[in-house]
Amino acid sequence: MTPQRPDQGELPAVRSPTADLQLASLLHADEPPPYRVAEGSAASPYVITCDHAGSAVPRALGSLGLEDVDLERHIAWDIGAAGVATRLASRLDAWLITQPYSRLVIDCNRPLDAPDSIARRSEDIVIPGNERVSAAEAELRARSIFHPYHQRIVGELDRRRGLGQPTILIALHSFTPTFTGAARRWHVGVLYHRDPRLARLLLASLRRDPALVVGDNQPYAVSDETDYGIVHYGERRGLPHVELEIRQDLIFDHAGQQVWAERFAQLLREAAPRLAEEPWPG
């Protein structure tokens, strides 16, 4: 089966957005906004983000010179992650903030000065629409998608802080079963950097299931150079946090997404009251 791609209508051939630079945004009024929000209950401590929830491309950028089949691949979005995030948010009464545009337009989990903030190549695919992006065009993408998405997250976290409401940050992602020809044996990865408090609890709980192969900072690890949300919103604000990576073949359909959402809803509810017992890093 081929994963369904968000409806984007007819996409013109790739072209430079130079003509749109006078606009405040790259996005037209009838295109999806740069974030979607599902409001949670006031009692829930959880805020869930999904940086790579969709594969939409602004009409002004055409298809970035790619075939439709390429925009259905992991290079464009985190397949299954939005489905898990939506179901998990429902079970936890959590706030959910998702970003519907392709990571190939601009990666909302990368610092803007990272080399792959606007990737010229991803895995084995050259991205023609990204090969000659000017500084002004990169800024337009950031102004249209990256900044509004992150400003919305900041706004929610600031609101909660002002109310004295506890917050636990969950970043949802997915990864491919194989990468550059090598199979990935993990079913799920638990990612963290300087603050492992919540990650340690989840790792211990997941490893109680002998059927699961659980990655400790695998298949990726968080760093200042390669990650944005965990560093800026978890570590710098001192919020308990974790980044969860689930293998895509396990969450390709609704049934798999439900299984993993229910699993993490239970584990997070169990972990939350134990966070105070976890020693601070360092």
N, C-alpha and C positions, 0 to 999 in steps of 0.2 A: 504494500500500500504506500501511497505517496502522501505525506502530511499536507493538510489543507493550509493554504496560504490565505492571509486576510484579504478580503476583497479590495482591490485597488482600482478597478475599472480598467480602461484601456490605457496602457502606458506608451507614450511616444518614445522614439529613439533617444539615446543619451545625448544630452547637449549641455553646454555650459550654462550655469545659472546667472551669468554676468548681468543679463538683462533684468534680473530680479533683485539686484543688490540694493536698489533704492527702497525696496520694501522693508518693513519692520520684520517680516518673517518670510522664510522660504515657503511656508505652507499657505495654501489658498483656503478660503473660508469654508469650502465644502470638504476639505480633507480632515482626517482625524486629528484631534489635538495631540500635543506631545506627551500627554499623560492621561491616564484614566484612574479614577479613585472610587473605591468601594468603602464607604464609611463603616467603621466598626462601632461597637458599643463603648460607652464611657468607662465601663468596668474592665475592659480587656486591656492588658498591658502590651499586646503584640502589635507591632507594625511590620508588615511584610512588603518587600519591594521585589520587583521583577524587571530588571534592566533590559532584558532581551526578549520581551513578551511577543513581539510580532516581527513581520518581515516587510512591512509597508515601506515604500519609497516615494518621496514627494514627486508629484508629476513634473515639476521643473527639472528633476534630475533624470527623467525617463526611467530606464531600467538599469542605470549605471553601466550600460553596455553588456549586461548579462542576459542569459536565457532564463525563462521562467523556472526551469528545473533547478538552476543554481540558486535562485531565491527561495527555493523550498528546502535547501540544505542547511545544515548546521552553520555554515559560514555566514548565513544571513540572520539566524535567530536561534533561540534555545527551544528546540522542539519539545513540547509537552510541559515546559516549566510554567507557563501561564495557567494551564489547566490545573496543575497541582496547587499553585498559589491561590487561585480562586476558591478551590474546594477547601484548602487549609484555612483561608481567611474566614470562610463561612462557619467552619467548625470551631474556630477560636473566637468568633465575633471580632476579628482583628480588622484594623485598617489595612487596606491594600492599595498600593500605588504601582501601576504598571506603565511601561513605556512601549508603544506599539510600532515604532519605526525600526527598520533593520539596523543592526550593528554596523553594517557596511556604509550607511549614511554617516553615522558618527557613533562611536561606541560609548555608551553612557556608563560603562564600568571601567573606563580608562581616564587617567588625567589627560587634560587637553594637550599637554606637551609630550605625551607618550607617542612613540613612533607609529603605533597602530591605532591611534585615536580615529584616524580615517585611513583604513588599511588599503594599501595599493595591491596587496596580494593576500589571500587567505587560503591556507593549506596549499592545494595544487592549482588554484584559480587566480588568474590576474583579474583585477577589477578595473576595467577600462575607464569608467567614470571617475575613478579616484587617482589616476596616474598623474594628472596635471592640475591639481586643486590649488588655487592661489590662496594666499593668506586671507584675502577678503572673502573668498568663497568658503573657506574653513570657518571663519568667524560667523558667517551667515548660518551655516549648519549648526554651530554651537548656540547661536542666539535663538534659533528657531526650535531646537529640540533639546539639546543638552541642558542649557540653563533653565528653561521653564520646568523641565522634569525635576531637576535637583532643587530648584527653588520651592517646588510643591512639597518635596520631602522635608526640606528645612522648615517650611511653614508649619507642617504638622508636628514635627519634633519640637519646635519652639512653642507651639500652642500647648502641647502636653507638659513641657517644662514649666510654662507659666502657671498651669493648673496644679502643678505638683503631682502629676500623674506618672506613675512608673512606666517605663518603656523597655521592651525587649525587642531588638531588631533582628529580623530574619530576612536574609537575601536568598532568593530562589533562583537556581540555574540548572542547566542540564548539560550532559556531555555525551559524546559519540561512543558507541560500542567499540569502534576501532579508530586509530589515528595513525596516519602515514603507514598503513598496512599492519600495524601491531594491535592485537586484541587487548582490550582493557578489561581486566577481570573484576574490577570493583562494581558493586551494584550502586553504591552511594559513596560520596565523599563528604567529609565534614571539614570545613576550611576555617582557618583563623590565622592570626598573626601574633600581636603582642599580648592579647587578652584571651586565654583559652578557657575561661570559666565555663561558659555554656557548652562549648565544644567538648570539653572533657566529659561532662554529664551525658551528652548525647552519644558520644563514642562508646562509653561504657554500656549504655542501654542498648544501642544497636548491636553491639558485639555479643549480647546475650542470646541473640538469634543465630544459631549455628548455620542457617541457610544463607546468611548474608556475608558478603565480602565487603568490608567497610574500609574506606580509605581515610587515613589520618593525614590531612593536607595532600591528598591524592584524589584525582589525577592532576590537580592544580594546587598551588599554595598562594596565599594572599601575600602581597607585597605593596609597598608604596608606589612602585613603578607600574604595576599591572592591575591595580584595583583602586576603586574610588569610594564606593559606598561604605564598605566595612571600615576603611581607614578614616574617612571624614565623619561618619555618623556614629559608628560604634566606638572606635578607639578615642577619637578626639573629644567626643562628648562623654566618654566614660559609661556608655550604655552597654549592658549585657547584649551580646550579639553572636551570630554565627552565619556563615555562608554554607548553604546546602547545595550539593551537586548530585543530581540523580541521572543514572544512565538512561538514554533516550528510548531504548527499546522496551524499557519497563514502564514508561509513561506515555507511550505513543497514542493510546486510546483512552477513552473515558474511564474504563474499568481500572486500568493501571494507575491513572491519576487519582482515582478515588482511594485505592489501596494505600498509596503513599501518603496522601493527605491525611487519612485516618491514622496511619502509623505515626506520623510526625505530630499530629494533634495530641495524641495520647502521650508521646514522649516529652513534648514541650510542657504539657500540663504537669507531668511528673517532675520535670526539671526545675520549673519556675520557683517553687517554694524552697528548693535546695540551693539556689544560687547564693544566698547569704552565707552559706557554710563554705563556699568555695574561696580559697585564698586569692587575694589580688596578685596579679603577675608581678614578678620582681621582688 
